Every structure is written in structure tokens, then in C-alpha cells.
Amino acid sequence: MTDELDHDLLQAVSAYLKRVAASDRDEHAVRRTPLGDTISEHLGADASQVAVVSESIADHRLVDADIALETLTGTHGSLIGIGGGEQRLHQSFAELIANPYARFQPGPVDYSERASGPDSTRRVVAMGIWLLTFAGEPLAILQRAASPRSGRDSAALEIVANDHEVTDAFLRRLRELMIEKSVLRGQVLSFQPTQFGREAGATFLPRPRVSADEIVLADGVLDEVVRHVVGIGEHRDELLRAGQHLKRGVLLYGPPGTGKTLTIRHLASRATEATVVLLTGDSIRFIPYATEIARTFQPSIVVLEDIDLVAMERHTSPQPLLFEVLEALDGLAGDADVTFVMTTNRVEVLEPALAERPGRVDLAVEIPRPGRREREQLLRRYAGGLPFSDAAISSAAAATDGATGSFARELIRRAVLAAAIESQPVTDEHLTRALDGLMDSRQHLTRRMLGAEAGG
């Protein structure tokens, strides 16, 4: 009798537990949200049962994606936002469509201002859903910007459509439009770490305007560099017909202050159609971003300034950074109209690595300290219309062997300052006194900081 009672009790407890479990499942069952209902209506199918395809986009390409999506949506589609507080920022598209805990619904679109050029911006969708039709089929695309605080280091698109082939075709067309309508093409860009340091942030820079007359180098040096960087691009068709490659690597080496950076600015001025990416110092670690842009938006120039400062550092790759740069150059197709220009103050640091990878750099040009003739030119340039005599300029040039343009510029400034302090017009005497002051033994470190040779 006791066994029967125990059996009945166990059956009753088991039935009760099953009812509790069933109730719990019903309570926590994934339910389509109001936002999911809206998307389902657009798709003509239960959106919670449709696969989501994700496309990661570098955040500096978000403007391009926004333009491409606006183009594809046209006048017949629509754009909706997402209501539901901060929680929506942490949910995938699938979780926004169906969720047992939150009832996400259509709401306002989130926007942010992004640079589209050195002097222009565009309001882009930071979080919103495009409802459109492509190839006769409805699609819904969630667009969101990078949000490192929410664990997303890059921008992303999440796409739901009834036909995966349509999704594939849509993504191909989207990528084409992102290149065709890109705001990056023909721009001058730099990359720096974002606030959280994990991604690169692209910055638009004004294109430099530096004429050949503003650069003082030994005869033939600037012409050689321009011919290799700009000339190859100007004659790309003839070279390709003759079976010659276009990609090139250039190394400018020499002491600080001799004109390497000014030469690069001139190249950017001359190559008006080129997309130019400038990386300096630690930002050279963003070489993968620069290479992708250079390959995509040809003709292009990638500038790596002061590469010796980081040549032997190790970042995420097990290889020295310089090897990553050379591999990026080596990985370009022969018909890629891409130039890598590297500068260094210490070529001896780079020579062993470059010797191990012959052919990656096909032009190495020394930018030496200016000779006497160049020093006279520099002094005349910085003097402008000031009434210094030819004899005073010539004497100053002769007395400053080893000095660079930085030294010449400071010398003229000190002469003008001395005259201003005395409330007198500037004269040769002020130039002579300024020179004596800079050449004083107590100014040894100052001269070195201005690029003069040690003890000069």
C-alpha cells in the first residue's frame, strides 16, 4: 500500500514539474518583437526564421557604405530606427527581430557626422535599418557604426533576405558602389589610433601645395624622384604595353632637416589624381589599412616617414614591421599603380632588411646636407624681400657649412627679431650678429637641434 502511495506521489510530482517546465518555456519563448513584425511585413515572411548575413566594414569606409546604401535604396525604400534604449546597442539583428526579454520597436534613426573630405562632412546612419528591394526581392539591412564601448571595433551591415543568392548579389553590388562612389579616392589621408587604440581612424588632410621652386636640393635630385614617382604614373599605358610593372618603392635618406618631407609634399602636389596615405612613426603599424586603400583607389602613394624609428619594433605580427611593409609592396600586382615612399634619417638601420628583400625598393635617393650654393638659395628664400646684400648672404652661407634649411630659417628670423627689438630696419649688421650668436660655442646644442652638424 505504501509503495502504491509513493508511486502516485512521484507521478504527481513529475507531472507538476513538467507543467512548471512547460510554463517556463512558454514564458521565455523567443517572441517576435514589434520591430520584427515590421521587418516580417516587408519581407513577406517570418523574419525570425530568416538567416542573417553579416558584413564587417572598416569604420573609415562607413561613409562609403552609407552612400552606397542610399543609392541602392533610392526613392522606393525606407529607413527606420530602433527603439528600446541602450540595450539595443548590444543586440544582434536576430535578437532585435525576436527576443524573449525585450520588445524592440521601430524608432528614430541614430546618425553621426563623419568627415567626407578635408573640409566637408556627411551625416551617416550610425544605427538604422534600410528596407529596400533588390533584383525584385525585399531586403532589410541593419547598418551600425563601430562602437568599441559596446565591443564592436568595426562598422557592420547585417542583412536579412528570403533568397541567399539575392543577398550575395546585393553585397557584390554594394562593394562595387562603395568603390565607385568612395569619398576616399583622390584624397590625402592619414591614420591614427582611435580612442580605444584597437582600430585605425582615418583623417582627411588638405592636399599640399609645394612647387619645385620651393625645394632646394642638389641639381637633379628632385627631378630623379619626380620622374620615378610621378613620371611612371603619367606613362603607365606605355609601360604596361611594353610589359613593364608600375609598382615602385622609393627610399629617401639623409640627415634631418634636409628636405625629405618637403619633397614628399611636392610629390603629393604634383600627383593631383593620386590617393595619398601618410603614415608617420607608430602609425606605420596601420600599413594593412593603407595598403588596402592604395590597392583599391589607384593611382596611389603610400608614404612611410621616419620608418627607421619603428623598423625593428614588433607589433601583433611575429615579423619586424619593416618586413610587413616590404611584404605589402611585394603583394601588389605588377600593374598596380602604387608607390611606397619611405624616409629615414638612419639608412644603416634599414640596409640589412632591405638587402634581404632585394627589388622591393627600386630607387634609393640621398637627400644630403645642402652645399654652399644650396645654402645661399635657402637664405635668399627665407629672407624674401629683406634688404640683405649679396655679400652678406654669401658670407653667411660660407660660414655655415653643414647647416640645413631649418638653420637658415632660424638665422633670418633672429636677424629680423634683433632689428625689431632695436626698432630699426633690418640690415646686414643684424644678420652678422645673428650668425655670430648662433655660431657661439654655447649654442652647440641649438645648432644640432636645427640640423647643423655636430660642432658646426
PETA-V856387 format. One record per residue. N is the residue number from 0. SS is DSSP state (~ for helix, > for strand, _ for the rest). PSI is psi as a letter, one per 40 degrees, with the letter a starting at -180 (none if undefined). NEAR is the number of other C-alpha atoms within 12 Angstrom. Layout:
n ss psi near
N SS PSI NEAR
N SS PSI NEAR
This chain:
n ss psi near
0 _ d 7
1 ~ d 8
2 ~ d 9
3 ~ d 10
4 ~ d 11
5 ~ d 12
6 ~ d 13
7 ~ d 14
8 ~ d 14
9 ~ d 14
10 ~ d 14
11 ~ d 14
12 ~ d 14
13 ~ d 14
14 ~ d 14
15 ~ d 14
16 ~ d 14
17 ~ d 14
18 ~ d 14
19 ~ d 14
20 ~ d 15
21 ~ d 14
22 ~ d 13
23 ~ d 14
24 ~ d 14
25 ~ d 13
26 ~ d 14
27 _ e 16
28 _ i 17
29 _ h 22
30 _ i 27
31 > h 29
32 _ i 31
33 ~ d 25
34 ~ d 37
35 ~ d 37
36 ~ d 25
37 ~ d 32
38 ~ d 44
39 ~ d 27
40 ~ d 19
41 ~ d 27
42 ~ d 29
43 _ f 22
44 _ i 23
45 _ h 25
46 ~ d 34
47 ~ e 31
48 ~ e 22
49 _ h 27
50 _ i 23
51 > h 28
52 > h 28
53 > i 24
54 > h 26
55 > i 25
56 > h 29
57 _ h 30
58 ~ d 35
59 ~ e 40
60 ~ e 40
61 ~ d 42
62 ~ d 39
63 ~ d 35
64 ~ d 44
65 ~ d 45
66 ~ d 29
67 ~ d 31
68 ~ d 41
69 ~ d 29
70 ~ d 25
71 ~ d 30
72 ~ d 27
73 _ a 17
74 _ e 14
75 _ e 15
76 _ a 23
77 > i 26
78 > h 33
79 > i 28
80 > a 32
81 > h 38
82 > i 27
83 _ e 23
84 ~ a 19
85 ~ d 15
86 ~ d 18
87 ~ d 31
88 ~ d 30
89 ~ e 22
90 _ i 26
91 _ i 28
92 ~ d 38
93 ~ d 34
94 ~ d 30
95 ~ d 41
96 ~ d 42
97 > h 32
98 _ h 29
99 _ e 20
100 _ d 20
101 _ i 27
102 _ g 26
103 _ i 34
104 > i 29
105 > i 28
106 > a 21
107 _ i 18
108 _ h 24
109 > h 27
110 > i 24
111 > i 20
112 > h 17
113 > i 28
114 > h 27
115 > e 31
116 > i 25
117 _ d 22
118 _ f 14
119 > i 16
120 > i 16
121 > h 22
122 > h 21
123 > i 32
124 > h 37
125 > d 33
126 > h 39
127 > i 37
128 > h 44
129 > h 41
130 > h 34
131 > i 32
132 > h 29
133 > h 32
134 _ f 18
135 _ e 15
136 > i 24
137 > i 32
138 > i 45
139 > h 48
140 > h 45
141 > h 45
142 > h 44
143 > i 45
144 _ i 37
145 _ i 34
146 > g 23
147 ~ d 19
148 ~ d 16
149 ~ e 19
150 _ e 16
151 > h 23
152 _ e 26
153 _ i 28
154 > i 33
155 > i 33
156 > h 39
157 > h 34
158 > h 39
159 > h 46
160 > i 40
161 _ d 30
162 _ h 23
163 ~ d 19
164 ~ d 17
165 ~ d 24
166 ~ d 32
167 ~ d 23
168 ~ d 19
169 ~ d 34
170 ~ d 31
171 ~ d 17
172 ~ d 22
173 ~ d 32
174 ~ d 28
175 ~ d 21
176 ~ d 24
177 ~ d 30
178 ~ d 27
179 ~ d 19
180 _ e 25
181 _ i 28
182 _ e 35
183 _ d 39
184 _ h 31
185 _ e 33
186 _ i 38
187 > h 39
188 > i 39
189 > i 36
190 > h 36
191 > i 29
192 > i 21
193 _ i 21
194 _ d 14
195 _ e 17
196 _ e 17
197 _ d 22
198 _ i 27
199 > h 31
200 > h 30
201 > h 35
202 > h 31
203 > h 30
204 > i 26
205 _ i 23
206 _ h 29
207 _ i 25
208 _ g 21
209 _ h 22
210 _ i 20
211 ~ d 24
212 ~ d 16
213 ~ e 21
214 _ h 34
215 _ h 39
216 _ i 36
217 _ i 24
218 _ h 16
219 _ e 16
220 ~ d 26
221 ~ d 31
222 ~ d 22
223 ~ d 24
224 ~ d 34
225 ~ d 30
226 ~ d 21
227 ~ d 33
228 ~ d 41
229 ~ d 35
230 ~ d 23
231 ~ d 30
232 ~ d 33
233 ~ d 22
234 _ f 19
235 ~ d 26
236 ~ d 18
237 ~ d 16
238 ~ d 20
239 ~ d 19
240 ~ d 12
241 _ e 12
242 _ f 12
243 _ i 19
244 _ i 26
245 _ d 36
246 _ i 40
247 > i 41
248 > h 39
249 > h 39
250 > h 40
251 > h 41
252 > i 35
253 _ i 29
254 _ i 32
255 _ i 34
256 _ e 35
257 _ e 38
258 _ e 38
259 ~ d 39
260 ~ d 31
261 ~ d 30
262 ~ d 41
263 ~ d 42
264 ~ d 33
265 ~ d 29
266 ~ d 43
267 ~ d 39
268 ~ d 27
269 ~ d 28
270 _ g 36
271 _ d 27
272 _ e 24
273 _ i 34
274 > h 42
275 > h 46
276 > h 50
277 > h 47
278 > h 39
279 > h 30
280 ~ b 28
281 ~ d 28
282 ~ e 32
283 ~ e 40
284 ~ e 39
285 ~ f 37
286 ~ d 38
287 ~ d 28
288 ~ d 33
289 ~ d 43
290 ~ d 38
291 ~ d 28
292 ~ d 38
293 ~ d 37
294 ~ d 34
295 ~ d 30
296 _ g 31
297 _ i 35
298 _ i 35
299 > i 42
300 > h 51
301 > h 50
302 > h 45
303 > g 43
304 > i 36
305 _ f 33
306 ~ d 40
307 ~ d 32
308 ~ d 27
309 _ e 29
310 _ d 36
311 _ e 24
312 _ i 21
313 _ h 18
314 _ b 20
315 _ d 12
316 _ i 17
317 _ e 12
318 _ i 18
319 _ i 24
320 ~ d 32
321 ~ d 38
322 ~ d 33
323 ~ d 32
324 ~ d 39
325 ~ d 38
326 ~ d 26
327 ~ d 31
328 ~ d 39
329 ~ d 26
330 _ e 21
331 _ i 27
332 _ i 19
333 _ d 21
334 _ e 26
335 _ h 32
336 _ g 40
337 > h 44
338 > h 52
339 > h 48
340 > h 47
341 > i 48
342 > i 46
343 > i 38
344 _ e 29
345 _ g 24
346 ~ d 28
347 ~ d 16
348 ~ d 21
349 ~ d 32
350 ~ d 20
351 ~ d 15
352 ~ d 26
353 ~ d 29
354 ~ d 17
355 ~ d 15
356 _ g 21
357 _ i 18
358 _ e 19
359 _ d 32
360 _ h 31
361 _ e 28
362 > h 28
363 > h 29
364 > h 31
365 > h 31
366 _ g 37
367 _ i 30
368 _ i 33
369 _ i 39
370 _ a 25
371 ~ d 27
372 ~ d 23
373 ~ d 32
374 ~ d 37
375 ~ d 34
376 ~ d 29
377 ~ d 38
378 ~ d 41
379 ~ d 30
380 ~ d 22
381 ~ d 28
382 ~ d 29
383 _ b 16
384 _ e 14
385 _ i 24
386 _ f 21
387 _ i 29
388 _ i 22
389 ~ d 17
390 ~ d 17
391 ~ d 28
392 ~ d 37
393 ~ d 25
394 ~ d 23
395 ~ d 38
396 ~ d 33
397 ~ d 22
398 _ e 23
399 _ f 38
400 _ h 29
401 _ e 31
402 _ i 43
403 _ a 41
404 ~ d 43
405 ~ d 31
406 ~ d 39
407 ~ d 42
408 ~ d 29
409 ~ d 29
410 ~ d 39
411 ~ d 40
412 ~ d 25
413 ~ d 28
414 ~ d 37
415 ~ d 33
416 ~ d 21
417 ~ d 25
418 ~ d 23
419 ~ d 15
420 ~ d 13
421 _ e 13
422 _ f 12
423 _ i 14
424 _ i 19
425 _ h 28
426 _ i 28
427 ~ d 27
428 ~ d 25
429 ~ d 33
430 ~ d 38
431 ~ d 30
432 ~ d 24
433 ~ d 30
434 ~ d 35
435 ~ d 21
436 ~ d 21
437 ~ d 34
438 ~ e 29
439 _ i 16
440 ~ d 15
441 ~ e 13
442 ~ f 21
443 ~ d 19
444 ~ d 18
445 ~ d 24
446 ~ d 32
447 ~ d 25
448 ~ d 23
449 _ e 29
450 _ e 33
451 _ i 35
452 _ i 26
453 _ h 20
454 _ e 21
455 _ none 25
